[in-house]
């Protein structure tokens, strides 16, 4: 368990909740148990969506022009 982790009892009638004040040195593969006997879980936190806004408007390209091979123009290609 890590400092400032919040755990809530999975039993809605119990409503038990703990706040971890210090990091635990021992590791357990299972969630902690409440005093009522049910497992405790971390509350669900909705993920935040980060959007990307290009700085230079709509002419932004993900390709690096220095790494893109230059191809010959179709008009200058001679076929044998």
C-alpha positions as CSV (number, residue, x, y, z in Angstrom):
1,X,0.0,0.0,0.0
2,X,1.2,3.5,-0.8
3,X,0.8,6.7,1.2
4,X,-2.4,8.6,0.5
5,X,-4.1,5.5,-1.0
6,X,-7.8,5.4,-0.1
7,X,-9.6,2.1,0.3
8,X,-13.3,1.6,0.7
9,X,-15.2,-1.4,1.9
10,X,-17.0,-3.3,-0.9
11,X,-20.0,-3.8,1.4
12,X,-22.3,-0.7,0.9
13,X,-24.0,-1.3,4.3
14,X,-20.6,-1.1,6.1
15,X,-19.2,2.0,4.5
16,X,-15.8,1.5,6.0
17,X,-12.9,3.5,4.6
18,X,-9.2,3.8,5.3
19,X,-6.5,6.3,4.3
20,X,-2.9,5.0,4.2
21,X,-0.6,7.4,6.1
22,X,2.7,5.7,5.4
23,X,4.1,3.4,2.7
24,X,3.9,-0.3,3.6
25,X,7.2,-2.2,3.3
26,X,5.4,-5.6,3.1
27,X,3.7,-6.5,-0.1
28,X,0.4,-8.5,-0.3
29,X,-1.1,-9.8,-3.5
30,X,-4.6,-9.4,-2.1
31,X,-6.6,-6.3,-1.2
32,X,-6.9,-5.5,2.5
33,X,-10.0,-6.6,4.5
34,X,-12.4,-4.4,6.3
35,X,-13.2,-4.9,10.0
36,X,-16.6,-6.4,8.8
37,X,-14.7,-9.1,6.9
38,X,-15.3,-7.9,3.3
39,X,-12.5,-7.0,0.8
40,X,-11.7,-3.3,0.5
41,X,-11.2,-1.7,-2.9
42,X,-9.8,1.6,-4.2
43,X,-12.5,3.9,-5.5
44,X,-12.8,4.2,-9.2
45,X,-11.3,7.4,-10.6
46,X,-12.5,8.4,-14.1
47,X,-9.5,8.8,-16.4
48,X,-8.9,12.2,-17.9
49,X,-8.7,12.5,-21.6
50,X,-5.9,14.7,-22.9
51,X,-6.4,16.1,-26.4
52,X,-3.7,17.2,-28.7
53,X,-3.9,20.5,-30.4
54,X,-1.3,21.2,-33.1
55,X,0.6,24.4,-32.7
56,X,0.9,25.3,-36.4
57,X,-2.7,24.7,-37.4
58,X,-3.9,22.0,-39.9
59,X,-0.6,21.7,-41.9
60,X,0.9,19.6,-39.1
61,X,2.5,16.3,-40.2
62,X,3.7,13.4,-38.0
63,X,6.4,12.5,-40.6
64,X,9.8,14.1,-40.2
65,X,10.7,15.5,-43.6
66,X,14.4,14.8,-42.9
67,X,13.7,11.1,-42.6
68,X,11.2,10.8,-45.5
69,X,13.0,9.5,-48.6
70,X,12.5,11.8,-51.6
71,X,10.9,10.1,-54.6
72,X,11.4,11.1,-58.2
73,X,8.6,12.9,-59.9
74,X,6.4,10.7,-62.1
75,X,7.1,13.0,-65.1
76,X,10.9,12.6,-64.9
77,X,10.9,8.8,-64.6
78,X,12.0,6.9,-67.7
79,X,10.7,3.4,-68.2
80,X,12.7,1.0,-70.4
